Amino acid sequence: MKNRTNYTLLGCLVLVLCFISGGDGAISRNVMKEVTGINKEGPYLGIVVPNNFEMSPLLQSPSFVGDAKFGFLDFSGRRFHLGRLGKEKVIVVLTGLGMLNAGIATELLLTLFWVKGVVHYGIAGNANPDLQIGDVTIPHFWAHTGLWNWQRYGDGPRDELSFESNGDYTRSIGHLEFSQHNNETGSEKSQDNFLNRIWYQPEEIFPVKGTPEIRQHSFWAPVDDYYFQLAERLKGMNLTRCVNSTTCLPRTPIATRVERGISASTFVDNRAYREFLFSKFNATAIDMESAAVSLVCIQHQKPFVAIRALSDLAGGGSSVSNEAAIFASLAAQNAVNVVIKFVKLLS
């Protein structure tokens, strides 16, 4: 009841400010009136999806029933779809590609609406040789591996990074040394590389109950403990194996919990980097959004889980084409099926 009261008060406060400013505020009176009405019907489970081809199977599923009163709300370039998934009231939002879009969409979702938890899903590249295309993974931890300190040429791993003494950067997570991935030259002498090395960095976060402008750091962001435990019950699901009568996977895909997933605004279709990410970070799912969603949820102190179906081998398959072109639709449908089952377990 306290959360519901807070969201209602927020809506009233913004409405008042909009009236005072003559309606020229960033959030119009009509939108805030609708948001207030939506929140009175809450709380909701937020469902965050990167792309249309991943979201459409969910909205078209008989398990999803759109809200007869509100249907959807358009705000700031996003459409928030309201409805029910089984017994759960849900708000579904498409983020768009990459970390920035995912973070913005999740922030809007959690700021505007009374959301009790977030389920994020989609497809991902696979770095784990023990799994196959079509498998659906639920990682325990997520990290953003696209925040770097790129070391100047000539400095070594023992040399301090720029601004490291200020606490801005660290060598504690580790690095990628480009010379270790040079082409073979036939010479026994080590070949240097002008790109030197990059050092992976944690994100700065500012939790809602923390001190404003006092940063905290997060690299491995855990999903919610209860959500992760619940995901164990997804084992044994009947998932899709074949794209058509002639194109099938070697075995029936599985839903499984894994230890780690990683995200960055980079589409990884490179075997060497995929193998490095697996050996360095023990990562299975490689995507472009999940870590952003997780970091925003951590800052808002909302429970979160990401469900990612493996659609390709992240550069490990054919040198001519990427498997995602063939198996993306299968993987997306498997992800949706697992999400529907997971939400039913929450009820």
N, C-alpha and C positions, 0 to 999 in steps of 0.2 A: 504493500500500500504506500510505503514511503517513496519508492521509486516512481510510482504512478503519480503521486502528488507532485514530485519534483518536476517531472516532464510537463505536467499541466501548468505548473507555475512558470516554467520556462516559456511555454507557448504564450501564456498571457503577458509575460514581460516583454517578449519580442513584439507582440501585437501592439502593446502600448507604445513602444518605441517607434514602431512604424507609423502609428497615428500621429505622434508628436513630430516626426520628420516629414509629414505630408505624404507618406507612402513611398518615399524614394529610397528606403532601405534596401539592402541586398536581398532580403527575404520579404516578399510581398505579403500584405495582410491576408489575401485569399489563400496563399500557400500555407501560412502559419495557422490559419483557421482549420484548414484540412489536416495539417500535421497534428494539431491538438485533438481533433476528432479521431484520427487514427490511433493516437497514443492512448486514448480513453478505452480502446478495445484491446490494448496490449496486456501482457508483454508478448513479443514476437521472437521467433528464432530467425536470425539473419542468415541468408544463403547468398554467398558471394561467388560469382562465376566470371571467368575471364572473357569468354567469347560467345557469340550467338550460336555457333554449332554445338557448343557444350550446354548452353542454357535451354535451347529449343526442346530437346528431348524431355527435359524436366517439366516445362510449362505445358507440353503436349501430352504428358503422361496422365492417365486416368486417376492417378494418385493425387494430382494437384488440382485443386478446385479454386478458381479465382474468387476473390471477395466481391459479392454482389453489390455492395454499397460503394466501396472505394475503387476497386479494380486496380488502379495504379496511380502513382504520383510522379510527375515529371519535375525535376529540380536540378539546376546546375549541370545540364547535359546528361543527367542520368534518369532512367526510368525505374522506379521502385514498384515491383509487382507485388500486390498483396493477395493473400489467399490462405488456403490450408493444404498441408501435406500430411495426409492421415488426420490425426487429431491435433496436430501442432499448427498454430497460427504462424505464418511465415511471411517475410519480406525478402524478395529475390531481387538482386541488383547485378547488372553486368558492369564489369570494371573497365574493360578494354585491355590492351596489351601492356605489359611491363609493370615495374615496381611503382612508378609514380602514379599511374592510373589506378592500380590496385589500392594504394594507400589512400588516395583521395576518395575513392568510392566507399571504402570501409569507414573512413573518418566521417563522411556525410551520413552514412547509415547509422553509426553509433551516436552522432551528435543530434540528428533530427528525431530519431525514433526510440521508443522504449524497447530495447533489444536485450534479451536475457543471455544470449550466446550466439556464436557465429560458426557456421559450417561453410567451409570453402572447398570447392572441388573443380576438377578439370583433368586435362591430360598432361603428361610429362614425359621427358626423356628418361631413359633407364641407364644407370651406371653400374648396376649390380648384376654380375654374370650368373647369379643363382636364380634370377627371375627372368621372365619373358614378356614380350609384348602382350598386352591385354590384361595382365595382372593389375590388380588395384591395390595401391599401397596407402597405408596410414602411418606416416612418420611420427616419431615421438618428439623430435626436435627439428626446428628449421633455422637456417642461417642465411643471411644475405652475404654472398661471396663476391659482390661487385663493388665493395667499398675498399679501396686500396691506398697504400702509400707506395708510390713507384720510386724506387731507389735510383739515385744517379749512378751513371757509369763510373766505375773505379772504386766505389764503396763496396765493402764486403758485409757478410752477415753479422759481424761483430761491431760494425760502425753504427753509431746512433743515428736514428732517422730524424729528419727535420721535424721540429716541434715535439719530438718525443719527450724531451725534458719537461715540457709544459703539461704533459699528460694528454696531449691531443692524439697521439699515435702510439702504437705498441708493436713490439716484435713477439709478443707472447703467443699469438695464434699461429704464426708461421708464414712461409713464403713460397712462391713459385719462382724457380730460377730458370730463365729462358735457355741458358747454355746447355742445360740437361736435356733439352728437346731439339738440339741442332741435328741436321742431317749427318749421317756418318761420312767421314772424310777419308777413312783409311789410315789416318795418322793416329799414333798412340798419344800424341800431345793433346791436352784438353783445349778445346776451342772456345774462346770467349764470345760474348754476345753483347752488343751495344745496348740492348734492352735491359740487361742486368737482371733485376728481380723485382717482383711486387710483393708487398706484405699485406696480408689480409687484416681488416680492421673491424672492430665491433661497431654497431650502430649506437648513436646517442639517442636516448629516449627520455621523455619527460612525463612520468605517470601522473594521472589526474589527481591522485592523493599525495603526490610529492610536493616539494617546494618549487614553485615556478622559477624557471631559468637555472635551476640546479640540475645538471645532467646526470643521468645514469647510463651505464653501458650494457649492451646486450649483444652477444654473438649467437649462442645457441639458445633459441627461444623455445621453451617447452609448450606443447599443447596441454589442454586441460587434463588433469589426471583422471577424472571421472569419464570424460569423453574417450580417452585412450583405453581405459579399462573396458568400456562398453564395446569398443571396436573389436575386441577379441572375439565377441559373439558373432562377428561377420564371417568368420571362417566357415567354409563349407557351402557358401552361396553358389547358386547355379548361374554362372556367367556365360556370356556369348563367346563362342570359339571361332565361328566362321563369318567372313564378310559376305560370302555367297556360296553357292554349291561347289565351287572349284577352289576357293581361296580360304584355307583354314589354318589355324595355328597348330603347332605340334601337339599341344595338350590343352585341356580345358583351363582357362585362366582361373586364378585364385584371388581372394581378398586376404591381405595379410598386413599385420603391423610390422613396421621396420623402424630402425633406430633413428635414421637421419634423412632429411631432405634439404636441398639447397636451392636458392633462387638468386637470379641476377637478371638485369635487363639485357640479356644476351641469349640468342638462340644457339645452343651448343649442338653442333653437328660435326664434331671433331673427335676422333678416337683417342688421340694422345691426351687431350684435356679431360675427356671423360674418365679415362683410366687414372689420371692424376687426381681428380676429384674423389674417386672411389678410394684410392689408396691413402690419400691425405686426410679426408674427412669421413670416410666410411658412409658416403652418401649413396642413396638409391635413387630417389626421384630428383630430377633436375628440371626446374621450371622457371617462370619469369614473374610470378606474383605471390606465391604462398607466404614467403618470409615477410613481405610488406603487410599482408593482412594480419599475420601473427604479431608483428611489432605494434601495429595500431591497437589490436585487441589487448595486448599486454599493457600498453599505456592507459587504456580505458578500463583495465582490470575486468575484462569480459572473457568467459570461457570460449575456447577456440579449438577447432580441429580442421585439418586439411586432408582431403581424400583425393588422391591423384592416380589415375589409370595410366599405365605405361604404353605409349604409342609408338615408340621408336627406340633404337639403341644408341642415340646420341653420337652418331658417327661411327658406330661399330659394325654396321651391316655393309650393304653394298656401297662400293665407291662411286656408283653412278647415281643412285637415288636415295632418298630418305624414306624409311618405312612408314612414316607418319602419313604420307600421301595415300597409302593403302589402308592402314589400320586406325586412322584417327577417329572415324565414325564409330567403329567397334569399341575402341577404348572409351570414347565419350559416353556411349550408351552403358558400358559397364560401370563407369563412374557414377552415372545417374542412378542405376539400379542399386548400387551400394549406398548412395546417399539416401534414397527412399527407405531402404531397410534400416539404416542408422537412425533416421528421424523417427521411425516407428518404434525403435528400441527406447528412444527418449520419452515417449508418451507413457 
